[in-house]
Amino acid sequence: MPVWLDVSSLALPLRGALAIGNFDGVHLGHRAVVERLRASGLGTAVLVPDPHPLTVLGHAQPLLTEMPLRGRLLHVAGVETLLRLPFDRKTAEMEPADFVREIILERIQPRHVVVGFNFTYGRGAAGDVEQLEAALSEARVPLEVVTPTLWDGQVVSSSRVRRCLGEGDVAVAAELLGRPHVVIGTVRPGRGRGRTIGFPTANVATAPGVALPAEGVYAVQCRVGSEVLPGVCNLGPRPTFGEVERLLEVHVLDYSGDLYGTEVEVAFIQRLRGQLRFDGPGELRGQIARDAAAAKEMLGVATAGWDMLGWPG
């Protein structure tokens, strides 16, 4: 598992190629930046602020990837060194020139820098790519600015992925990400409703602030240890039982093991339907059986992007 290094604790400057950004989601646009980083022929590193600057500034957005998963995705994409910039109010108040001098040129000392076209930095996001290029040129460090990546004629961005997830369109989100959207959580005891109707479910507790798709029923793939297992999940309340708590419950197909306390990665492949209220457990049981059959058929088709996830198989 790749490890994030705090930039403040670097023993020696890296003196390689450096990309700077949030990289939340490691979507197609981010991967274009990483490709240019690798093309430099130098050692590759990324610098990522953590927590996300918008969280520190009180404008938090749901995160597409927590830092461990983000690091894994970046590593699989070809990044050798993961640098975490501890981000707080003091960091947010740094003037753009101070950020470049203290963080980039003095601590990391890169020989090449790569950023996306919309990169900003420093107090009030006042620094832009033109200012960064001017500051780096004084130190004779070249800057490469990567142009927007388009999908279906529009720019690929983390906010666009979040919009797709909010609409339940996990298939388009996967196109933008270059892989299925994944959330990670630990299986917690639930009320056992699924077991009573013949479809036991794993109640997956995810971290607060992680982006989840719209409420509904989805075909999913689950990583449990060294296994990848097909499943169908319900995301949202359970209106048939009059329960309003929003849960992520996964019925792993053809699986009978005990998952309590286990970390599970859930990859959303396709939305099957929205939330429905049924006239009792019997009607619900019949619908879940149909959902499971639809998911099994859907999950039999190859899905792009597994190489990015680093899942077994």
VOPAGU-2260 file (C-alpha; in pm, 1 decimal, decimal comma):
REM VOPAGU-2260
SITE   aa  ch    i         X         Y         Z
SITE  MET   A    0       0,0       0,0       0,0
SITE  PRO   A    1     155,4     335,2    -102,5
SITE  VAL   A    2     229,2     575,5     182,4
SITE  TRP   A    3     174,9     951,2     194,5
SITE  LEU   A    4     477,3    1151,6     313,4
SITE  ASP   A    5     428,2    1487,8     481,3
SITE  VAL   A    6     615,1    1747,8     280,3
SITE  SER   A    7     735,0    1909,7     604,8
SITE  SER   A    8     920,8    1591,9     701,3
SITE  LEU   A    9    1114,0    1538,5     378,6
SITE  ALA   A   10    1471,1    1446,8     466,7
SITE  LEU   A   11    1604,9    1543,4     124,0
SITE  PRO   A   12    1464,7    1740,5    -171,5
SITE  LEU   A   13    1313,4    1521,3    -442,4
SITE  ARG   A   14    1457,1    1704,6    -744,2
SITE  GLY   A   15    1231,7    1520,8    -986,8
SITE  ALA   A   16     905,7    1600,1   -1166,0
SITE  LEU   A   17     624,4    1733,0    -949,0
SITE  ALA   A   18     250,3    1763,9   -1010,0
SITE  ILE   A   19      39,1    1977,7    -777,4
SITE  GLY   A   20    -335,9    1954,0    -721,2
SITE  ASN   A   21    -617,5    1794,7    -525,0
SITE  PHE   A   22    -650,9    1491,3    -753,8
SITE  ASP   A   23    -983,4    1402,0    -590,2
SITE  GLY   A   24   -1114,3    1105,9    -786,2
SITE  VAL   A   25    -801,4    1065,1   -1001,2
SITE  HIS   A   26   -1031,2    1104,3   -1299,8
SITE  LEU   A   27    -932,9    1118,8   -1667,1
SITE  GLY   A   28    -818,2    1481,1   -1636,9
SITE  HIS   A   29    -595,9    1398,1   -1341,4
SITE  ARG   A   30    -453,2    1098,7   -1523,3
SITE  ALA   A   31    -362,7    1324,0   -1816,3
SITE  VAL   A   32    -154,8    1529,0   -1571,6
SITE  VAL   A   33      13,4    1212,9   -1442,8
SITE  GLU   A   34      88,8    1103,7   -1800,6
SITE  ARG   A   35     271,9    1430,9   -1864,0
SITE  LEU   A   36     453,0    1387,9   -1533,3
SITE  ARG   A   37     578,7    1046,2   -1641,4
SITE  ALA   A   38     675,7    1178,0   -1983,9
SITE  SER   A   39     934,1    1403,5   -1819,2
SITE  GLY   A   40    1161,4    1103,2   -1770,6
SITE  LEU   A   41    1229,7    1211,1   -1411,6
SITE  GLY   A   42    1121,6    1065,4   -1080,4
SITE  THR   A   43     750,6    1138,4   -1031,6
SITE  ALA   A   44     579,9    1296,2    -731,1
SITE  VAL   A   45     248,7    1464,3    -654,8
SITE  LEU   A   46     175,0    1724,5    -389,8
SITE  VAL   A   47    -180,3    1710,6    -251,8
SITE  PRO   A   48    -326,3    1936,0      21,4
SITE  ASP   A   49    -502,2    1746,1     299,8
SITE  PRO   A   50    -767,0    1812,3     423,3
SITE  HIS   A   51    -917,1    1945,3     100,9
SITE  PRO   A   52    -881,1    2327,0      98,5
SITE  LEU   A   53   -1257,3    2377,3      54,4
SITE  THR   A   54   -1316,6    2178,4     372,9
SITE  VAL   A   55   -1080,6    2402,4     568,5
SITE  LEU   A   56   -1242,7    2713,3     421,6
SITE  GLY   A   57   -1594,4    2601,1     511,0
SITE  HIS   A   58   -1711,1    2506,5     161,3
SITE  ALA   A   59   -1673,7    2128,9     182,4
SITE  GLN   A   60   -1777,9    1912,5    -111,7
SITE  PRO   A   61   -1829,1    1535,6     -86,2
SITE  LEU   A   62   -1496,0    1363,4    -148,7
SITE  LEU   A   63   -1475,0    1119,7    -438,3
SITE  THR   A   64   -1173,0     950,5    -279,9
SITE  GLU   A   65   -1033,1     940,5      69,3
SITE  MET   A   66    -656,5     983,2      84,7
SITE  PRO   A   67    -560,4     611,1     108,8
SITE  LEU   A   68    -762,7     523,6    -201,9
SITE  ARG   A   69    -645,4     838,5    -380,5
SITE  GLY   A   70    -286,4     742,5    -311,3
SITE  ARG   A   71    -343,4     390,6    -441,3
SITE  LEU   A   72    -499,4     520,7    -762,8
SITE  LEU   A   73    -215,7     767,8    -819,1
SITE  HIS   A   74      42,4     499,0    -751,8
SITE  VAL   A   75    -121,1     261,4   -1001,2
SITE  ALA   A   76    -125,4     548,5   -1254,4
SITE  GLY   A   77     253,6     575,5   -1221,7
SITE  VAL   A   78     329,5     820,2    -940,2
SITE  GLU   A   79     629,6     713,5    -735,0
SITE  THR   A   80     616,6     958,4    -442,3
SITE  LEU   A   81     301,5    1084,2    -269,6
SITE  LEU   A   82     347,7    1411,6     -84,7
SITE  ARG   A   83      82,8    1537,1     157,4
SITE  LEU   A   84      68,6    1909,4     228,8
SITE  PRO   A   85     -96,2    1948,7     571,6
SITE  PHE   A   86    -356,0    2215,4     500,1
SITE  ASP   A   87    -493,1    2449,3     765,8
SITE  ARG   A   88    -588,1    2815,4     798,7
SITE  LYS   A   89    -223,6    2916,3     817,0
SITE  THR   A   90    -148,8    2737,2     490,7
SITE  ALA   A   91    -458,9    2891,6     333,2
SITE  GLU   A   92    -330,3    3238,0     420,1
SITE  MET   A   93       7,5    3193,5     250,6
SITE  GLU   A   94      71,3    3446,2     -22,9
SITE  PRO   A   95     122,7    3281,9    -365,5
SITE  ALA   A   96     487,6    3388,2    -381,4
SITE  ASP   A   97     555,5    3246,6     -34,7
SITE  PHE   A   98     391,5    2916,2    -125,8
SITE  VAL   A   99     611,8    2875,7    -433,5
SITE  ARG   A  100     928,1    2976,1    -256,1
SITE  GLU   A  101     885,1    2789,3      74,4
SITE  ILE   A  102     698,3    2476,2     -29,8
SITE  ILE   A  103     798,1    2416,1    -390,2
SITE  LEU   A  104    1143,6    2562,0    -440,7
SITE  GLU   A  105    1297,7    2525,0     -93,9
SITE  ARG   A  106    1149,6    2198,2      34,8
SITE  ILE   A  107    1083,5    1992,0    -278,1
SITE  GLN   A  108    1322,2    2152,0    -529,1
SITE  PRO   A  109    1165,0    1997,7    -842,1
SITE  ARG   A  110    1332,1    2002,8   -1182,1
SITE  HIS   A  111     997,8    2004,5   -1365,0
SITE  VAL   A  112     643,8    2101,6   -1254,7
SITE  VAL   A  113     313,0    1991,7   -1407,5
SITE  VAL   A  114     -32,2    2134,5   -1324,4
SITE  GLY   A  115    -379,6    2137,4   -1474,6
SITE  PHE   A  116    -509,1    2431,8   -1676,4
SITE  ASN   A  117    -724,9    2562,9   -1388,3
SITE  PHE   A  118    -467,2    2534,1   -1110,3
SITE  THR   A  119    -477,7    2807,1    -845,1
SITE  TYR   A  120    -287,3    2847,8    -520,7
SITE  GLY   A  121    -211,9    3080,9    -232,8
SITE  ARG   A  122    -430,3    3312,8     -29,7
SITE  GLY   A  123    -773,5    3354,4    -184,0
SITE  ALA   A  124    -659,6    3132,3    -472,9
SITE  ALA   A  125    -489,9    3444,9    -606,5
SITE  GLY   A  126    -208,5    3256,4    -776,4
SITE  ASP   A  127    -271,2    3115,6   -1124,9
SITE  VAL   A  128     -68,7    2931,5   -1387,3
SITE  GLU   A  129      75,0    3254,5   -1532,6
SITE  GLN   A  130     204,9    3362,7   -1193,1
SITE  LEU   A  131     337,4    3014,7   -1122,4
SITE  GLU   A  132     521,9    3004,4   -1453,1
SITE  ALA   A  133     681,2    3342,2   -1383,7
SITE  ALA   A  134     787,7    3240,1   -1032,4
SITE  LEU   A  135     932,6    2907,7   -1145,5
SITE  SER   A  136    1111,7    3056,2   -1446,2
SITE  GLU   A  137    1319,3    3273,8   -1213,0
SITE  ALA   A  138    1446,1    2948,8   -1059,2
SITE  ARG   A  139    1487,9    2794,0   -1406,9
SITE  VAL   A  140    1224,7    2529,8   -1338,1
SITE  PRO   A  141    1001,3    2460,1   -1639,1
SITE  LEU   A  142     625,2    2450,4   -1594,0
SITE  GLU   A  143     396,0    2234,5   -1806,6
SITE  VAL   A  144      24,6    2321,6   -1808,2
SITE  VAL   A  145    -202,9    2037,6   -1917,3
SITE  THR   A  146    -503,9    2130,7   -2129,9
SITE  PRO   A  147    -858,8    2021,7   -2034,5
SITE  THR   A  148    -962,9    1661,2   -2091,3
SITE  LEU   A  149   -1300,3    1638,4   -2263,8
SITE  TRP   A  150   -1563,4    1366,0   -2251,9
SITE  ASP   A  151   -1876,3    1401,3   -2463,1
SITE  GLY   A  152   -1766,1    1754,2   -2548,0
SITE  GLN   A  153   -1742,2    1876,8   -2188,1
SITE  VAL   A  154   -1451,3    1914,9   -1947,3
SITE  VAL   A  155   -1388,5    1624,4   -1713,2
SITE  SER   A  156   -1383,8    1751,3   -1354,0
SITE  SER   A  157   -1446,1    1628,2   -1001,4
SITE  SER   A  158   -1756,1    1847,1    -977,4
SITE  ARG   A  159   -1896,2    1687,8   -1294,3
SITE  VAL   A  160   -1839,3    1340,8   -1146,3
SITE  ARG   A  161   -2019,4    1448,2    -828,5
SITE  ARG   A  162   -2314,1    1572,8   -1034,5
SITE  CYS   A  163   -2340,1    1237,6   -1211,1
SITE  LEU   A  164   -2334,5    1054,3    -880,9
SITE  GLY   A  165   -2599,7    1287,8    -742,6
SITE  GLU   A  166   -2820,5    1191,1   -1036,8
SITE  GLY   A  167   -2751,4     821,4    -984,2
SITE  ASP   A  168   -2571,4     797,6   -1318,1
SITE  VAL   A  169   -2283,3     581,8   -1198,5
SITE  ALA   A  170   -2218,3     456,3   -1553,7
SITE  VAL   A  171   -2127,0     804,9   -1681,7
SITE  ALA   A  172   -1935,0     872,9   -1359,4
SITE  ALA   A  173   -1728,8     562,6   -1438,7
SITE  GLU   A  174   -1657,1     694,5   -1788,5
SITE  LEU   A  175   -1526,8    1020,8   -1642,7
SITE  LEU   A  176   -1323,4     843,1   -1375,6
SITE  GLY   A  177   -1190,0     577,3   -1608,6
SITE  ARG   A  178   -1305,8     322,0   -1350,2
SITE  PRO   A  179   -1612,7     254,1   -1136,0
SITE  HIS   A  180   -1678,3     485,3    -843,0
SITE  VAL   A  181   -1568,1     312,7    -522,1
SITE  VAL   A  182   -1650,4     371,3    -157,7
SITE  ILE   A  183   -1482,4     196,9     134,5
SITE  GLY   A  184   -1648,9     109,6     462,2
SITE  THR   A  185   -1666,2    -136,8     748,7
SITE  VAL   A  186   -1952,4    -383,6     786,8
SITE  ARG   A  187   -2154,3    -303,9    1099,2
SITE  PRO   A  188   -2439,9    -498,0    1260,0
SITE  GLY   A  189   -2782,0    -392,4    1131,7
SITE  ARG   A  190   -3134,8    -492,7    1219,9
SITE  GLY   A  191   -3120,8    -818,4    1026,8
SITE  ARG   A  192   -3418,4    -731,2     805,1
SITE  GLY   A  193   -3259,9    -881,5     494,0
SITE  ARG   A  194   -3188,7   -1214,2     659,9
SITE  THR   A  195   -3552,0   -1255,3     761,7
SITE  ILE   A  196   -3663,6   -1239,7     397,1
SITE  GLY   A  197   -3385,5   -1457,8     257,3
SITE  PHE   A  198   -3148,0   -1184,8     137,5
SITE  PRO   A  199   -2891,7   -1107,5     410,0
SITE  THR   A  200   -2720,1    -772,9     364,7
SITE  ALA   A  201   -2395,1    -617,4     482,9
SITE  ASN   A  202   -2451,3    -275,5     639,0
SITE  VAL   A  203   -2146,8     -82,7     511,3
SITE  ALA   A  204   -2057,9     222,9     721,1
SITE  THR   A  205   -1862,1     475,1     513,6
SITE  ALA   A  206   -1667,4     775,4     639,3
SITE  PRO   A  207   -1854,9    1106,6     673,0
SITE  GLY   A  208   -1814,7    1336,9     375,3
SITE  VAL   A  209   -1759,9    1064,7     115,3
SITE  ALA   A  210   -1954,4    1103,4    -209,9
SITE  LEU   A  211   -2233,0     848,6    -250,0
SITE  PRO   A  212   -2466,0     808,0    -547,4
SITE  ALA   A  213   -2831,8     905,2    -535,5
SITE  GLU   A  214   -3065,2     680,6    -339,6
SITE  GLY   A  215   -3161,3     364,9    -522,9
SITE  VAL   A  216   -3066,8       7,1    -600,4
SITE  TYR   A  217   -2739,3     -66,4    -780,0
SITE  ALA   A  218   -2545,1    -353,7    -929,8
SITE  VAL   A  219   -2207,7    -351,1    -753,0
SITE  GLN   A  220   -1880,3    -536,2    -727,2
SITE  CYS   A  221   -1729,3    -578,9    -379,9
SITE  ARG   A  222   -1371,3    -634,9    -278,3
SITE  VAL   A  223   -1350,4    -838,4      40,3
SITE  GLY   A  224    -988,5    -915,1     122,0
SITE  SER   A  225    -846,8   -1099,3    -177,6
SITE  GLU   A  226   -1189,2   -1172,1    -329,8
SITE  VAL   A  227   -1400,0    -970,5    -573,6
SITE  LEU   A  228   -1765,9   -1059,9    -535,8
SITE  PRO   A  229   -2077,6    -948,2    -726,7
SITE  GLY   A  230   -2363,8    -790,0    -537,9
SITE  VAL   A  231   -2671,6    -573,0    -536,9
SITE  CYS   A  232   -2699,3    -281,8    -298,0
SITE  ASN   A  233   -2971,2     -59,8    -162,6
SITE  LEU   A  234   -2866,5     294,9     -83,8
SITE  GLY   A  235   -3112,4     497,5     119,6
SITE  PRO   A  236   -3393,6     438,2     370,1
SITE  ARG   A  237   -3615,8     129,1     390,5
SITE  PRO   A  238   -3964,3     266,8     324,2
SITE  THR   A  239   -4129,3     -77,4     335,2
SITE  PHE   A  240   -4037,4     -98,2     704,1
SITE  GLY   A  241   -4098,0     271,3     776,8
SITE  GLU   A  242   -3727,2     333,4     843,4
SITE  VAL   A  243   -3580,6     665,5     729,1
SITE  GLU   A  244   -3212,1     619,9     815,9
SITE  ARG   A  245   -2996,1     634,1     501,0
SITE  LEU   A  246   -2795,2     311,7     477,9
SITE  LEU   A  247   -2565,4     141,7     230,2
SITE  GLU   A  248   -2669,2    -223,4     239,3
SITE  VAL   A  249   -2509,7    -480,8      11,1
SITE  HIS   A  250   -2640,2    -828,5     -62,3
SITE  VAL   A  251   -2337,7   -1022,2    -185,0
SITE  LEU   A  252   -2458,9   -1274,1    -439,9
SITE  ASP   A  253   -2406,1   -1643,4    -363,3
SITE  TYR   A  254   -2206,3   -1567,4     -47,7
SITE  SER   A  255   -2266,5   -1708,6     298,6
SITE  GLY   A  256   -1970,0   -1584,6     504,9
SITE  ASP   A  257   -1974,2   -1351,3     804,6
SITE  LEU   A  258   -1858,4   -1000,2     708,2
SITE  TYR   A  259   -1905,7    -819,2    1042,8
SITE  GLY   A  260   -1607,4    -596,4    1115,4
SITE  THR   A  261   -1464,5    -648,4     766,9
SITE  GLU   A  262   -1350,7    -361,9     544,5
SITE  VAL   A  263   -1533,5    -373,6     212,0
SITE  GLU   A  264   -1476,8    -176,8    -107,4
SITE  VAL   A  265   -1795,7    -124,5    -305,9
SITE  ALA   A  266   -1774,1     -38,5    -677,4
SITE  PHE   A  267   -2094,9      99,1    -830,8
SITE  ILE   A  268   -2151,2     -47,8   -1178,1
SITE  GLN   A  269   -2509,6      38,7   -1278,4
SITE  ARG   A  270   -2826,8     178,2   -1126,0
SITE  LEU   A  271   -3110,3     -71,9   -1141,0
SITE  ARG   A  272   -3397,5     137,2   -1006,9
SITE  GLY   A  273   -3500,9     404,8    -761,6
SITE  GLN   A  274   -3636,1     362,5    -409,2
SITE  LEU   A  275   -3976,5     194,7    -383,9
SITE  ARG   A  276   -4217,4     112,8    -104,4
SITE  PHE   A  277   -4364,4    -236,8    -112,0
SITE  ASP   A  278   -4676,9    -380,8      49,0
SITE  GLY   A  279   -4496,3    -603,0     292,5
SITE  PRO   A  280   -4189,8    -831,2     308,1
SITE  GLY   A  281   -4325,1   -1079,5      51,5
SITE  GLU   A  282   -4351,6    -823,4    -225,7
SITE  LEU   A  283   -4011,0    -683,8    -130,3
SITE  ARG   A  284   -3858,4   -1033,3    -143,2
SITE  GLY   A  285   -3982,9   -1082,0    -498,3
SITE  GLN   A  286   -3839,3    -749,1    -613,7
SITE  ILE   A  287   -3500,5    -817,2    -452,8
SITE  ALA   A  288   -3488,2   -1152,1    -632,1
SITE  ARG   A  289   -3548,5    -970,8    -962,4
SITE  ASP   A  290   -3285,7    -709,2    -871,9
SITE  ALA   A  291   -3032,6    -981,4    -789,9
SITE  ALA   A  292   -3098,6   -1158,1   -1119,4
SITE  ALA   A  293   -3059,0    -831,6   -1313,9
SITE  ALA   A  294   -2737,8    -749,2   -1128,0
SITE  LYS   A  295   -2591,4   -1095,1   -1191,1
SITE  GLU   A  296   -2657,2   -1063,1   -1563,8
SITE  MET   A  297   -2517,4    -709,2   -1574,5
SITE  LEU   A  298   -2206,2    -797,2   -1377,2
SITE  GLY   A  299   -2125,2   -1078,6   -1618,3
SITE  VAL   A  300   -2011,7    -814,8   -1869,5
SITE  ALA   A  301   -1651,4    -693,3   -1848,0
SITE  THR   A  302   -1610,6    -354,1   -1679,0
SITE  ALA   A  303   -1330,1    -115,2   -1772,7
SITE  GLY   A  304   -1098,7      31,0   -1510,7
SITE  TRP   A  305   -1023,9    -262,4   -1281,4
SITE  ASP   A  306    -651,7    -214,3   -1347,0
SITE  MET   A  307    -678,7     134,8   -1192,3
SITE  LEU   A  308    -840,9      -0,7    -876,9
SITE  GLY   A  309    -561,7    -249,1    -822,6
SITE  TRP   A  310    -814,9    -517,8    -733,3
SITE  PRO   A  311    -714,8    -885,0    -756,2
SITE  GLY   A  312    -790,9   -1049,8   -1087,5
